[in-house]
Amino acid sequence: MDYRKLGRTDLSVSAIMLGTMTWGQQNTEAEGHAQLDYALDRGVNFIDTAEIYSIPPRAETQGSTERIIGSWLAARKNRDRVILATKVSGRSDSAYLRPDSKGTRLDRKNIEYAIDGSLKRLQTDYVDLYQLHWPDRPLPLFGAGGTIYRAPPKVDEIPIEETLEALADLVKAGKIRHIALSNETSWGVARFLSAAEKGHGPRVVSIQNAYNLINRTFEIGLAEFATREDVGLLAYSPLAQGYLTGKYQNGARPAGARTTLFERGQRYEKPGVTQAIDAYLALAKEIGVSPAKLALAFVTSRPFVTSNIIGATTTAQLQEDLDSLEVTITPEIEARIDEIHQLHSNPAP
């Protein structure tokens, strides 16, 4: 396993981060524990979760993923062996997430309530990385807006300085060690870095955004921030919700697969996606690796990526994902990938 510095901290995190959002719906507690055991044995020390998980979000299963991780930590007594990351929800109307049923915001009251709930479910007194799951300001999220910027409606926004000051107090209280962003833009990263420089709170150490062979929009602006400012990418959806494995090609819906169960793959069913995936499937076959390994190895190899977040519903999938570390993206393979990218640029932003 390769280990990389998390921002400008003293933490070294595995190049592969274990995603957990299926635990509590697609995966049982026992299956989650088995994945954690296997990943730890393979050298993974970085775990990602969120207060809103499992996915798809619903009141009945909210917090189930954190509870599964918490019961594992309690049973194994190995908190010191893992670097634990969770997230607080940004602006939403999800009334079930807060006791006042008013939805979620990134103000002090909401952040303090969220971290206390996460710590209780995780059965720990601190998290290593606390991420803002999405911004408080209105933005098109999770592929809804494509690449076209539209001015958001005029609404009240929690000032970034207020959010940062609340997080600073959690660091002082020992509840969190470091902070990070997720589903954020270049403007947002710049504002958080500027606010930290002015003394409003700690510096963000990473950004968790979608990044994969059919969505390389992170490279437009954000990659330079990640490199120059040491705010590395924690890349989620490296397999494009499984679409890059080819299992959904030609409208296929395998039994038990995520999109089959929940029909949440609209981000990866846009015009041009099928043709792009066909090209990457052909390349994987030509060089003799599985499509999943090619897609994952590409993401892990990017110089601005701190960790590649993999998610699996079976041990076999998890093993294949981790085996992607054995695949080297040579200059020749990278050139072939870039040729495909030029023909099919970001069909699923």
Secondary structure, 3 states (H helix, E strand, C coil): CCEEECCCCCCEEECEEEECCCECCCECHHHHHHHHHHHHHCCCCEEECCCCCCCCCCHHHCCHHHHHHHHHHHHHCCHHHCEEEEEECCCECCHHHCCCCCCECCCHHHHHHHHHHHHHHHCCCCEEEEEECCCCCCCCCCCCCCCCCCCCCCCCCCCHHHHHHHHHHHHHCCCEEEEEEECCCHHHHHHHHHHHHCCCCCCEEEEEEECECCECHHHCCHHHHHHHCCCEEEEECCCCCCHHHCCCHHHCCCCCCHHHHHCCCHHHCCCCHHHHHHHHHHHHHHHCCCHHHHHHHHHHHCCCEEEEEECCCCHHHHHHHHHHHHCCCCHHHHHHHHHHHHHCCCCCC
